Amino acid sequence: MLLDPDLPARVSELLDRYEIPAERLTAEVTESAALVDPERAVAVLAALRSKGVGVSVDDFGTGNASIEYLTTLPASELKIDRSFIIDMLTDARAEAIVRSTIDLARNLELTVVAEGIETQEVMDHLAALGAQTGQGYLISRPLPAEELTERLVAAFGIAAEAQGAYAGAAPMARTAS
């Protein structure tokens, strides 16, 4: 799909048909998918970005050319792989990688999504480091679409649709103690 030069036109047609603002859609790409044919992948992703669609770099830090391909992919978001998140409170190196990745993303003007948040302590630490968004079992287990819609309507009412709530992640926020 990522290498299909018709993908941006098809996505644009679907967004128009269903009257969805392009800014509410984010395409996730892994390094392995982008490296099959980097030039074509960059062209397709650049076309999606030019239409307003976000591009998220998934599983960042787990591949061979992660930092290099951040210079060429038209990304808007960087997802830090859970393998770093789960150990960051007990492993100084993992914490340094998470902190450095958040700083790198901020300097590249990318939104950060921390994957694999399973405890409030981890979420609080990530928020203190500057991660803007997180996902993981603490926030929600995977849900069927119908149940997710019900939860979003219950939590946000009609405003959820207008605000473009991102169903797969939650904003990082400190909880009151």
C-alpha positions in Angstrom: 0.0 0.0 0.0 2.7 2.5 1.0 4.4 2.1 -2.4 1.2 2.6 -4.3 1.4 6.0 -6.1 -2.4 6.1 -6.3 -2.7 5.9 -2.5 -2.8 9.7 -1.9 -5.5 10.2 -4.5 -7.6 7.3 -3.0 -7.2 8.6 0.5 -8.1 12.1 -0.6 -11.2 10.8 -2.4 -12.3 8.9 0.7 -11.7 11.9 3.0 -13.8 14.1 0.7 -16.6 11.4 0.4 -17.0 11.1 4.1 -16.3 14.8 4.8 -13.4 14.1 7.2 -10.7 16.7 7.5 -7.3 15.3 6.4 -5.7 16.5 9.7 -7.8 13.8 11.6 -6.0 11.0 9.7 -2.5 9.8 10.5 -0.7 7.2 8.4 1.7 5.0 10.4 4.8 3.8 8.6 7.5 1.5 9.9 11.1 1.6 8.8 10.9 -1.8 7.2 8.0 -0.7 5.0 9.7 2.6 4.0 13.0 1.0 3.2 11.6 -1.5 0.6 11.6 1.4 -1.9 12.6 4.6 -0.1 12.2 7.0 -3.0 8.7 5.8 -3.8 7.7 5.7 -0.1 8.9 9.3 0.5 7.0 10.4 -2.6 3.7 8.8 -1.5 4.1 10.1 2.1 5.0 13.6 0.9 1.8 13.6 -1.2 -0.2 12.5 1.8 1.4 15.2 4.0 0.7 17.9 1.3 -3.0 17.0 1.6 -2.8 17.5 5.4 -2.6 13.8 6.5 -0.2 13.2 9.3 2.7 10.7 9.0 3.7 8.7 12.1 7.1 6.9 12.3 6.2 3.7 14.2 8.5 1.6 16.3 11.2 4.2 16.3 14.5 3.0 17.6 14.1 -0.6 16.7 15.6 -0.5 13.2 19.0 0.1 11.6 18.5 3.4 9.9 15.9 5.1 12.2 17.7 8.5 12.7 18.8 8.6 9.0 15.3 8.1 7.7 13.9 10.8 9.9 15.8 13.2 7.6 14.0 12.0 4.5 10.5 10.9 5.6 7.9 13.8 5.8 6.9 12.8 9.3 4.7 14.7 11.7 4.9 12.2 14.6 7.4 9.9 16.2 6.3 6.8 18.2 8.9 5.6 20.7 8.8 1.8 20.8 7.5 0.2 23.9 10.7 -1.8 24.3 12.4 1.4 25.6 9.4 2.6 27.6 8.9 -0.5 29.7 12.4 -0.5 31.1 13.0 3.3 31.5 12.3 3.5 35.2 14.8 0.7 36.0 17.4 1.0 33.3 19.3 4.3 33.0 20.2 3.6 29.4 16.6 3.0 28.4 15.6 6.2 30.1 18.4 8.1 28.4 17.2 6.8 25.0 13.6 7.8 25.7 14.7 11.3 27.0 17.0 11.8 24.0 14.4 10.6 21.5 11.8 13.1 23.0 14.4 15.9 22.7 15.2 14.8 19.1 11.5 14.8 18.2 11.0 18.2 19.8 13.9 19.7 17.8 12.5 18.2 14.6 9.1 19.6 15.5 7.5 16.2 15.7 4.8 15.1 18.1 5.9 12.3 20.4 3.8 9.2 21.1 5.1 6.9 23.8 4.0 3.3 23.3 3.6 0.7 26.0 2.5 2.8 29.0 1.3 0.3 31.6 1.7 2.3 34.9 0.9 5.7 36.1 4.5 6.1 37.3 5.7 5.6 33.7 3.1 8.0 32.3 4.0 10.7 34.9 7.7 10.3 34.0 7.1 10.5 30.3 5.0 13.7 30.8 7.9 15.2 32.9 10.3 14.3 30.0 8.0 16.2 27.6 6.2 13.4 25.7 2.9 14.8 24.4 0.9 11.6 23.8 0.9 8.1 25.0 -0.7 4.7 24.4 -0.8 1.5 26.3 -2.8 -0.7 28.6 -2.9 1.9 31.3 -4.9 4.1 29.0 -6.9 1.4 27.3 -6.7 -2.2 26.2 -7.6 -2.7 22.5 -11.3 -2.2 21.9 -13.8 -3.1 19.2 -14.7 0.0 17.1 -18.3 0.1 18.6 -17.0 0.1 22.2 -14.4 2.8 21.4 -17.1 5.0 19.9 -19.3 4.5 22.9 -16.4 5.5 25.3 -15.5 8.6 23.2 -19.1 9.7 23.1 -19.5 9.1 26.9 -16.2 11.0 27.7 -16.4 13.8 25.1 -19.9 13.9 23.8 -20.4 15.3 20.3 -17.2 17.5 20.8 -15.1 14.4 20.3 -15.9 14.3 16.7 -15.3 18.0 16.2 -12.0 18.0 18.1 -10.6 15.0 16.2 -9.9 12.8 19.2 -7.1 10.3 18.4 -8.6 7.0 19.3 -5.2 5.2 19.6 -3.5 7.5 22.1 -4.2 9.8 24.9 -2.6 13.2 25.8 0.1 13.0 28.5 -1.2 14.6 31.6 -0.2 14.5 35.2 -2.8 13.3 37.5 -3.7 15.0 40.8 -2.2 13.3 43.8 
